[in-house]
Amino acid sequence: MLNRRTLRIKAMQAIYAYKQAEGSDYLLALDQISDDFAPDLNSMEVQDKKLLEGKKQIAQLLFKEWHETRQFETEETDKEIIDAVNRAIVYYQNLIKKDFKGYGNQMLSAVERIYDHYLGSLQILQVLVNLIEEEEDKKEKRFTAASGPDVKRFLNNRLVQRLLSNKSYLDNIIRRNISWGSDISDIKSAYKNILKQDEVFLNYLALPAPTLSDDFEIVKHIFKNIIFKEKNLQSLFEEQDLNWVENKAIVKSLVNKTIKVFSEETEEEPVLLELSANWEDDKAFFEELYNQTLQDDAKYEAMIAASVKNWDVERVALLDKIILKMALCEMFIFRSIPVKVTINEYIEISKLYSTPKSKQFINGVLDKMAQELATKGEIRKSGRGLIDNK
């Protein structure tokens, strides 16, 4: 299932994308200033290209000053230059505001789509059932005896029946509009060329009276060794999800736990799993982590610069800075998360996503900053077991 580390990673990826876009927005604003002072080719008047170029360079310098300090002081009185700078500032601010919201929404959508992939994976069982039923229908219309394994016995699999008729499953499929549509060629190919020749599947079909445990084991086998392993199906998943390589483990976990739940004999009808143990809390956590890290970016940038005095903060890798800023945000904002947990989580994330030397760097900087902030009383934690967070 989805855990907080995965959510931290999703937030980190969104912040990284935003930072890249922020750089592009800056260049677009400079381009706008260039356009403001480009010679008017349609004008009948003679254009003073040197004068226009000079105004452009002054305006761009003033915008660069504003970009670094969020203010610009000038004795420049040329209204055309001042207006161009102010237009560039407004243009830039609108772009980053749009990107801030856009990447935040994309982050949330990307996480929620994991649940759609979970449902889509379960729905492959329905596709297999449909393929078998179509095959059996064609067999009945033939005049010659059918050959091959008696796959219709799979239609009696109690776990499959229980899942595909389950109210929770059907409600989610309809509500989230999950469908493989008419293009099921890869699933069809896996069914005909792999599943129907699979030794474990053939042995299951040969059982005189499969138990519920047998039904569970064959469904587990199909997911583990075919649906989540077959090369063409993996390519199909990757087409639907650019992050399938890292999301696959979450989907597999959800599917495995689901088929286990549906294999248990209970009086109550089982329900599908949620994306996480408490999705609403987790959703609030990583949305706030994304929002506050970016909103307090300048504050955390200054703190990092002060802490790494022997380093040029500009030389710190962008991803490392994002990891440090997120960790600082988490220490300040989330009072119930122990400082040690926060530091360990971001060290692990740096191992997965940053440079080989980042682990030691992240560990050293965060440990030092956490101790300084705790000593100053700037980090306060509340809750059971959180008194000592040094």
N, C-alpha and C positions, 0 to 999 in steps of 0.2 A: 504493500500500500504506500501511498504518498506520505513522505515524512518531511520534517522541517528542513533537513539538509537539502533535499530536492527543491524545496521552495526557496531557500537561500540562493541556490544555484540559478533558478529561474529568474529571481530578482537581479542577481549579478549579471546575467546575460542581457536582461532588459536595460540595465544601467549602462553596460558596455555599449550596446547598440545606440542608446540615447547619446552617449558621449561622442561616438563616431558621427552621429547626425549633427550634433552641436558644432563640430568642426566644419562640417559641410555648410551649415547655416551661416557660419562666420564668413566663409568664402563667398557665399551667395550675396551676403550683405555688401561685401567689398565690390562684387560684380555690379550690384545695383548702383553704387557710387560711380563706377566706371561708365555705366550706361548714362547716368545723369550728365556726365561731362563729355560724352562722345560727340563728335561733330555731327551736326544735323545735315545729312546728305541731301535732304529735300529743300533746304533753305536756299533762297536766292541771294542771301547776304554772304559776304566773305567770312569764313570761320577762322578765328585765331586759334590754331591748334596748340600752339605753345602755351597760350593763356589757359585753355581748357585743361591741358595736361597738368599744368601747375596747380590749378584749383582741385583737380581730381586727387593729386598726391597729398595736398593739404587736408582735404576732406577724409581721405583714407587714414592718414596719420592720426587725426582727431578721433575717428571711429575706433582705431586700434587702441588709443589711450583710454577711451570709454570702456572698451571690451575688457581691458586689464584692470581698471580701477572703478568701473561703473560711474565715472564722471569724467568730464573733460573741461579743462580751463584754457581759455584762449583769448588773445587780444584781437583775434580775427573778427573783422566787422563785415566781411562780405556775406550778405544775406544768402546768396546762392549756395555758398559753401556750408553755412550753418544749417540751412534747410535740408541740404543733401545728407548731412550727418544725422540730423534728427529723423529723417525718413528712413535711413539705414538702420538706426536704433530701433524704431518701431517695427520695421520689417523683420529684423533679427529676433526681437522679443516675441513677435507673433509666431515665427517659425519654431522657436524652441518651446513655446507654450503648446503648440500643436503636437510637437514631437514628444513632449513630456506626457501628455495625455495619451497619444497614440501608442507609444511603447508600453505604457502602463496597461492599456487595454489589451494589447497584443500578448503581454505577459500572462494576464488573467485568462485570455482565450486559449493560449497554448497549454496552460495547465488543465483547464476544463475539457479540452479536446482529448486529453489522456483518457478521460472517462468514456468519451465516444469511441475511442479505440478499444477499450475494454468491452463495451457493448457490441461493437462490430466483431470482435474476436469470438464472443459467445454466439453471435448470430451466424457464424460459419457453420455451426451445427445445424441450423435451420436450412442453410444452403445444401449441406450434405443430405439431409432428409429429403429435400425437394428433388435432388439429383437421383436419389435411390427410387423415389416414387415415380419419377418420369421414366426411369429405366424399367421398372416393373410394369408400368403401363404399356410400354412398347413391347415387352416380352409377351404380354397377354394377347397382343394383336398379331404375333408371329404364328406361323404354321409349323415351324420346326422347334425342336426342344432347345431351350436356352442352355448355354454352357457357362462355366465360371462359378465363382463362389455365390452362395445364397445370401447376398448382402441385405435382403429385406429383413433379415433377423435383427439387424441393427435398429430398425424402426421400433422394436420392442424394448429398447434400452430404457430402463425406468428413469435413470438420471436425466437422459436427454428429454424424455417425455415431461418429466417434472419441471425441468428448467424452461422448456419452450412454451409450456402452458401456464407458467407462473405469472401472476398478476403484476408483481413488481417488475419483472423482466419486460413484459408486454407494454406496461405503462411507460417505462423508460425508452423503449424502442420507438414508440409512437411520439412521445413528447419531444424527444431529441432528434426525431426524423432520421433514424439510423437505417440505412439500406445499402446493400451491395449492388442494387440495380440490376441491369441486364448484362453487364460486363463481368461475368464470373468465370472467364476462360481460364485464369490461373488456378482458381479453386477447383474447377472441373478437371483440369489437367492433373492436379495433385490427387484428386479422388481416383481417377482412372488409372494413372500410371504409378502411383505410389501407395495410396491406401489400399486399393483392391489387390495389391501384390504384397502387402506388408504381412509378414509371418505372424506377428502378434495379433493383428486384426483377424487373419484367417483362422487362427486357433480359437479366438473368441467366438467367431461365427460357428465353429464346429462344436461348441459346448452344447450338450443336450438341454441343460436348464441353467443358464447363467444366474448367479446370485447378484444381489445388489452390489456386493463388493466387486464382482467381475465387471459389472456395468460401470462402476466408478473407475476401475483400473484402466479399462479400454479408452474411456473418454480422456482420462489423464494422459494416457500414452499418445493419443491423437494430437492433443495440444502440445505436449512436450516434444515429440519427435517428428511431427509433420507440420502442424500449423505454425509453430514458433521456430521451425528449423529449416523447412524446405526453401531452397534458394529463391525460386520465383515468387513465393508468397512473401518472403522477406523484402524483396524488391517492391512488391505491391504495397506493403506497409510503409516502406520508405518514401514511396511516391505520395502517400497520404500524409506523412508526418516527417518533416525534415530532421526532427530530433528523435526519430524512431530508435536509433542505436542506444540512446540514454533512457528513453521512455519505455523501451521494451521490458525492462526488468520490473517496472511498476505494473504494467499491464499483465505480465505473466503472474506476478504475485496475486493480483486481484482475481484473475481467472482461476488459479490453483486453489485459492481459499474459497472461491464460489462453488467449484465443483465438489469440494470437500463438504461444505455446508449442505449442499443439495443431495449428498449421498447419505446423510444421516437420517435415521428414522425418527421423525418428530410429529406430534399431532398438529402443531401450528405450521402454516405455510411459510417456507423460508423467504427471506427478502434479499435482494441484491446488496452487495456491499456499497458503502459510500466511498468517495475518492480518498478520504482519510478518516481517522477516528472521530475527528470533530472539524469538518470542513469549514464551517462558518468562522471558527476561531482561527484556523490556519489561513484562510483567505484574508482575514483582517490583518493577520501577522505579516504576510509577505507584501500586501498592498501598502501597509504603513512603512515597512522597511524600505520599499522602493521610493515612496513619496518623501519620507523624511531624510533619507540619505542624500537625495538630490536637492531637496529644499535647503539643507544645511551644508551643502557641498563646500562653500567658502570657509565655513567655520572649521570643518574637518581638514580641509587643505592646509589651513594655517597651523592647526594642531600637529599635523604630520610634519610640516616643514620645521616646526620648532623642535620636534622630537628627533629628527634625523639631521642634526646640524652638520655632521661630517659628510653628509650626502647632499648633492644638488637635487632638490625635490623634483625638478623637472626630469631628472634622469631615472627616477623610479618608474618602473613599467606601469602603464595605465591600468592593467588588470590588478596589479599589486595595490595600487592606490585605491581602486574601487573596493577591493577586499578589506583594506584597512578602514576605509570610510564606513563601510557597512558594519564592520565589527564595532567601531566607535558608536555608530547610531544605535546598534543593538544594546550596547552597554548603557547608554543614556536613556533610551526610550522604554525598553522592555524590562520592567522592574522585577519580574518573576523569573527571568533567565539568569542563572549564575554566571558570573564573569568567566570562570574557568570553562564552562560549557561553550560560551561564545568564542573564546580564544581557540579552543580545541576544534570547534566546527570550522572556523575559517582557515586554520592550519591544514585541515583535511581537504578543504576546497582548493587551497593553493597547490596542494600536491597533485590534484586531479587536473587543474586547468592552467596553472601558471608555470614559470620556469623552474628548473631543478633546484636553484638556490633560493627560491621564494619562501620555502618552508621555514628556513632558519631566519630569514629577514622578517617575515610576518610574525613569527613567534617572538623574536627579540623586541621588535617595535611594540607589539600589543602588550607584552608582559610589562615592559617599562612604562608605557602610557597608563595601563590599568592601575599599576601601583601608585603612580603619581596622582591620578584622578581620585583613587580611593582615599589616599592620604589627605587630599584637599577637601574630601567630602562631596565631590562633584558627582560621584556615582553612588546612588543609593538603591539598594535592593530590598525588597519586602517579600515576606512569605516564609514558610517553614523551611529551615535548613539553609537560608540565604544570608545569615548574619555574617559569616566569614567568607568573603569572596575575594580575598587577596590572592 
